[in-house]
Amino acid sequence: FSCKEVGNLDGKTPILRDSMVNIFPTYQALHIELNSDQTDITVVIGDLKFYSATAEEKSKKAEELGKLIIRTYGTENYLNKGTLIVTKDINNSSNAPADGIATPIDLAGLKKK
């Protein structure tokens, strides 16, 4: 039996938000949402430049973001999957923008590394 911290995830979201510029230096809009049971995180960025990046570049950045999420929230949490969504709408505040390109973040796999 393992005990995982759930109560403090939201308290660490501002730290994650402040660190995003290290991975996405040109982003202009950011929306971070944890689902109700705190097992899934969705990160939406509005970034005109990164929107046109290749799928491989998006996948690489999603992995970097996953590592940042684990560093921020710790390994003892319930988060096991996430999604990076990129939109060209620099004023976006939605977690499901119409033009969003989704890339999965394998948090469970990254925790094992």
C-alpha positions in Angstrom: 0.0 0.0 0.0 1.4 3.4 -0.9 0.2 6.8 0.2 0.1 9.4 -2.5 -0.2 13.1 -2.0 -3.4 14.5 -3.6 -4.3 17.5 -1.5 -1.4 19.8 -2.5 -1.4 19.3 -6.3 -3.3 22.5 -6.9 -1.0 24.4 -4.6 1.9 23.6 -6.9 0.2 24.6 -10.2 1.6 28.2 -9.9 5.1 26.8 -9.7 4.4 24.8 -12.9 2.9 27.9 -14.5 6.0 29.9 -13.7 8.4 27.3 -15.1 6.6 26.9 -18.5 8.7 29.6 -20.1 11.8 27.3 -19.7 10.2 24.8 -22.1 8.0 27.0 -24.2 9.8 30.4 -24.5 7.3 31.8 -27.0 4.0 30.9 -25.5 1.5 33.6 -24.9 -1.5 31.8 -23.4 -1.6 29.0 -20.8 -4.3 26.9 -19.3 -3.6 24.1 -16.9 -6.3 21.8 -15.7 -6.3 18.7 -13.4 -9.3 16.3 -13.6 -11.4 15.9 -10.5 -9.6 12.7 -9.3 -6.2 14.3 -10.0 -5.0 11.5 -12.3 -4.9 13.4 -15.5 -3.5 16.9 -16.3 -4.2 18.9 -19.4 -1.8 21.8 -20.4 -3.0 24.1 -23.2 -0.6 26.6 -24.6 -1.3 29.3 -27.1 1.9 29.6 -29.1 1.8 30.8 -32.7 5.4 29.7 -33.4 5.3 26.3 -31.7 1.9 25.5 -33.3 3.6 24.8 -36.6 6.4 22.6 -35.0 6.6 19.0 -36.3 4.9 16.2 -34.4 8.4 15.0 -33.3 9.2 18.4 -31.8 5.8 18.5 -30.0 6.4 15.0 -28.7 9.9 16.0 -27.4 8.5 19.1 -25.7 5.6 17.0 -24.2 8.3 14.7 -22.6 10.1 17.7 -21.2 6.9 19.0 -19.9 6.2 15.6 -18.3 9.5 15.7 -16.5 8.7 19.2 -15.3 5.3 18.1 -14.0 6.9 15.2 -12.1 9.6 17.6 -10.6 6.9 20.1 -9.6 4.3 17.7 -8.2 6.6 15.0 -7.1 6.6 11.3 -7.9 4.2 10.4 -5.1 1.0 11.6 -6.7 -1.9 10.1 -8.6 -1.0 11.8 -12.0 -0.3 9.1 -14.6 -1.3 10.7 -17.8 -1.4 14.1 -19.4 -2.0 15.9 -22.6 -0.2 18.9 -24.1 -2.5 20.8 -26.4 -1.1 23.5 -28.7 -3.3 26.2 -30.2 -2.4 29.2 -32.4 -4.9 31.3 -30.5 -2.7 33.4 -28.2 -5.8 34.5 -26.2 -7.0 31.0 -25.5 -8.5 30.1 -22.1 -10.2 26.9 -23.1 -9.1 23.4 -22.3 -10.3 22.2 -25.7 -9.6 24.8 -28.4 -11.1 24.2 -31.8 -7.7 24.2 -33.5 -5.9 22.4 -30.7 -3.2 19.8 -31.6 -3.0 17.2 -28.8 0.2 15.3 -27.8 0.0 12.7 -25.0 2.3 13.0 -21.9 3.2 9.6 -20.5 3.6 10.5 -16.8 3.3 6.9 -15.6 6.2 5.9 -17.9 8.3 9.0 -16.9 7.9 8.3 -13.2 9.5 4.9 -13.7 12.7 6.5 -15.1 
